[in-house]
């Protein structure tokens, strides 16, 4: 073979194979023409979906389960097959896509390994198999075996599919639906492109002619990383007001009311919490941090039955690393409220004498007490989440009930 012709012949071979694979691995056919759709518009189906916790897991490893759901959305359904995967049932949302991947030779055997992270090379190989535009795409040698995050997978797949847009080109309603990604415009645009079914003109892909927002987070707390947002009863992000005793700013993010305290708390939470923790395990983790890492010594005393000191005292305690009972209570309060708990503090007395500060959370109308300073200094065995029956012997006064208002008991 003439060496001068080798590159041209190689490129011809790649293009030929891409065409063959396109025939055996067709992308999902566009639905019947919509007479109301603009002439020449293209359908961009959603292919990236919410996880069970309401997040898009963009910063977590991209898994085979997510890849299967992606392929199921982008490709024609597989022919019916006998037998199941050993580790994936027919009820799993990823099952149809996993079948398609096995039918096309992307995976083999009866073990799908749905939670196994995907490498850059693997995703590129799968995309090359089914999309001609990916035939010439490659990953730098040093990054081919890198594990992908959800974010990485979004950017790579959008690029291969020719589906790229800009955040400022998105309809306002779409930007509002992804408010928790507003601080990262590039990711916001990539995620909206991949998770919102829409039509656009290929000559002007930034112009969306029609769209269907599939995102429908449940009412209540929603986290992106360790940043708390809240979905109201109307299905929209709570902005510029309180909800369940927690304050949210105009961008929908929880705030203590102090920017300096918010920044410090986020830095600490990022070091304390892990993604695999439940919400209650995270509550325990920030309590344990307060007991373990903070120290007793010095601090202000506050008037009985007041609680307007927790922001200032929490910032001082978390910055200096030492304080009295009020500092411990305020630090725990500051660390736990971003977890979606309406944690409060109070100043009163215990054992019927002296002065004391502690934190509490109302669970089902009952005051549950968290007293990290008593555990730290007096070595009480367990002062985390004490129910009324458990803290009665300590004689905390005042006692709260209902929504946290003073009362005769829980």
N, C-alpha and C positions, 0 to 999 in steps of 0.2 A: 504493500500500500504506500502511495506517495505521502511522505510526511507532511507536505504542504497542505494536503487536502484533509488531514485528520481532524482538525477542529470543526471544519464545515460538516464532515460526515457525522461526527459525534453529535453536533447540534441537530442534524436531521434525524438521527436516531432518537434523541430525547423528545423531539416534537412529535415523531411518529408514535412513540410509546405513550406520550401524553394523550394523543388522540384515541388510542386504543383503550386506555384506562378510562377515558371520559365516556366511552361507549358502555363499558361493563360496570361503571360506577357512576351513574348519572346523578347530577345534583337534583334535589327535589324540584319537580316541575312546578311552574307558577300556576296558581289557581286560575280558573276560567276568567277570561278577560272581564274586568269590571267596567261597564259602560260609562261610569262616572269618573273613572281614573283618567288623568291627563294622557294624551297620546304620547307614546314613547317612554312613559314612566316605567321604572323597574321596581319589582317587589323585593324588599329586603326583609326576609323573615327573621324573627328573633331566634337566636340560637344559644344564648347564655342566660341562665336562669337563677333565681334566688335559691339559697340553701334553706334548710328547714328552720334555721334560726332567724330568717328574714334578711340575712346579709347576702352579699354577692361573693364573699370570700376572696376578694381581689388580692389580699396580701398573704393569703395562705397558699400552700402548695396546690397546684392544679392537678386534679386526680383523674384516674381513668373513668370514674363515675361521671364527672363533669364532661369529659371528652365524649362519652357515650351519648349523653343528652345532646351535646352539640351535633354529633353525627346524625342522630335521629331527626333533628330539626332541619338539617341541611340536605340530607340524602333521601332517596326513595326508600320506602319500607323494605325490609328483608322478606324473603319468602318464609312461610311458616316452617319451623324446625321442630323436630322431636327432641325431647330432653331439655333439661335446665342446666344452668351453670351451678356448680357446687356452692358458690358463694354469692349468688345473685338470684333472687326469686322473680317470678313473672310480675309480682306486684310492685317491684321497684321501678321508679320512674326511669332509671337508666337501662332497664332490660331490653326494650326494643332497639335502642341504639347499640347495645352490646351485641345483640344478634346480628345486626347489620355489619358491625365491625368484624365479627367472626366469619360471616359469609364472604366478606371481601378479602379475608386473609390478613386483616390488620392485627388480629389476635388469634391464638390457637388454643385448643384444649378446652377443658371443662372448668378451669379456674380463671375467672375474669380478673380477680384482684381489684375490685372497684376502688379501694382506698389507696392504691399504690400511686405515688406521684409520677407525673409524666415528664420526661426530659424534652428539651428543645428538639433534639434529633428525632425522637419518636413522633412528636406532633407534626413536624415538617414532613416526615415520611408518610404519615396518614393523609395529610393535605395534598401532597404531591400525587398520591394515588388517585385522588378523586377530582382534583381541580387543575386543569391544564396550566393556569396562571402560576401555579406553585412549582412547575417542573424545573424552572431555573433558579428557584429560591434556594438559598443555602444558609447554614449557620456557621459562624466563625468556628474554626476547629477547636479553639480553646473554650467555646461555650456550648458545643453540641451536646455534651452530657450534663449540662447544668439542668437542675430541676427548675421547672417553670412555676411561677406564681400565677394566680388567676389574672393578675394585671398583665403579665408577660404574654399569656395565652390570648388575651383580648387583642393586644396590639399586633401580635404576629398574625392571628387569623384575619383580622380586619384588613391588614396589608395584603395578604394573599388573595382575599376575596375582592379587593378593590373597594372596600367599604370604609372609607375614612371621611370624617367630618370634623367640624370645629364646634366648640361649646357655644360660641356666640351665634352660631347659625341654627341652633336647636330652637324649636318652638318654646315659648315661655312655659307652657304647661308641662313640657317634658323636663325642662330645667327645674321646675318646682318639684316634680316627682322624684328627682334625684338630688334634692337639696343637700343631703349629707355628703355629697361629693363635690360641692361647689368650690371647696378650697383647692381642688386639683382639676382644673379645666380640661386638661388632656385626657385624664382618666374618665371624667364625666362624659366627654364626647364619645370616647371609645366604648364605654359601657352602654350608653344610650343607643348607639349604633347597633350594638350586638344584642340588646335585650328588649328593644322596642320594634315591633313589626311596623314597617312603614314603606311608602313608595317615594321614589325620588327620580328626577330627570338625570340620566347618566351624564349629560352635558353640564349639569350643575348639581352635583351630588349633595351640596350643602342645602339645597332647597327641598324640603320635605313636603310632598303633596298631600299625604294622608298618613295617619299613624294610629296605632292602638297600643296604649300603655298597658303592659301586662302586670307591672308591679302593683302589688296590693298588700302592703305590710299590715299586720294586725294592729288594732288599737293598743296603745301602750308603749313601753320603752323600746327603742331601737338603737343599737350601737354600731358605730363604724370604728373599729379598733376599740379604744377605751373612751371614745367620745360619745356622750349620751344625747340622743334626740328623742322626741316623743311624737307619736302619731295620735292625733285627736280623734274624737268620735266621728268627725266628718271625713276621716281618711286622709287629712292633710297634716303636714308638720306643724306642730305648735311653735309659734314665733312671737317674740316680744311680750310674753306674759307667763304667768305661773300655771302649772298644771300639777295636780296632786302634791302641792306644796313645794314644787321644784320650779326654779326660774329658768326660762329659755330666752336667749337673745334673739335679735332680728334675723340671724342666720340659722335659727333653729337649734343651736347648740346649748346644752346645759351650762349655766354659769352660777358661780357662788355670789356674783355681784362684784367680785374683785378680780381683775384681769391678772394681777400678779399671783394671787392664790391659785387661779385656774391653771396657769402655766406650770407652776410648781407641782400641783397635784397630778397633772397629766404626765409629767416626767416621772413622778414616783410610781404611778399606776402602771406605766409601761415597764417598769422594772419589777413590780410585785406580781402582776397578773399574767396568766398564760391563757391561750385560746381554749384549752381543753377544760378549763374550770367552769363549773356551773355558777350561776349568779350568787347562790348562797355560799359556795366555796370561795368566791371572790370576797364576799363580806367577811368570811373568816380570815382570809389572807390579809386584808388590810387591818383587821383587828390585831392579828398576830404581829404584823409589822409594827404597829403602834406600841405594843407591849415590849417587843424585842429590841427595837432600834431607838426608841426615845427614852429619855432619862429624867429622873425626878430631881427638882431643884429650882426654887424661885418661881415667881409668877404672880399675877394679879389675883385679887379676890373680887367677886362680882355679887351684886345685890341679889337677895333671895328671889326665886321665881322669875329670873330674867334669862333671856336666851339670845339677846342681840349682840353678843360678844364673840360668837364662834368664828366669824370670818377673821377678825383681827387677831384673836388669840390663836386660831389655827395656823395662820401664816407665821406668827412669831414662833410657835412651837415647832413647826415643820422646818423652819429656817434655822433656828438655833439648836434644835435637838434636845432641849430640856425645858421643863416647866412643872407646874403643880397639877392637881387633879383637873382644873379647868383647861389647862393646856392639853392634857391627854384626851379629855372628852372632845375638845374642839378639833384636835387633829383627826381623831376617828370620824367625827362628823364630816369634816372636809373630804376625807378619803372615801367615805361610803356613799355620800349623796350622788356622785357620778355613776354609781351602780344602780340608780333608780330608786333608792330607798329615801323616804322622807325622814332622814335622821335628824333628831333635835337634841339640844342640850338644855340643861337646867342647872340652877344653883339652889342648893337646899342643905339638908343635913342627913346624916346617917347615924344609926345607933342612938337616935334621940338626942344627939348633942353635936356641937361644933358646926363647921361649915364644910360643904362638899359639892363638887361638880361632877356630873356624869352625863352620858348620852343615852338616848332611848329611841326605840322605833315602835310604833303602834302596829301590832299584828292582830287583826280581827277584833279591834276595839280594846285590846289589852296592852298595857305598857310592858315592853320587854327591855330590860336594862343591859347596857354595855358599859362596864366600868374598868377600863384598862389600867388606870392608875392604882386601883385597889389590888388588882392582880399583880402589878409590877412591884409595888412597894410593900404590901402586906402579905404577899405570896398566897393569896386566896387561890385555891386550885382552879377555879373556873368562873370567870366573871363575864363570859360571852353569852349573849342572848338568854338572859335569865327571865323566866316567866314569873308572874306574880307569886306563885307558890314557892318558887325558888329564891326570890329575893326578899320575902316577907321578914325573915329573921334579921336582915340588915337594917330594917326600919327606915327605908328611904322616905323622906318627906321633902317636897310635896309629892303626891301620887297623882298620876294622870289617867284619864279614861277617854273612851270615845275616839275623837279625832286628835287627841293630845291636849285637850283643855283640862284645867284643874278639876278634880273630882274627888269623890270619897273612896275611890278604888277602882280597880279594873274589873 
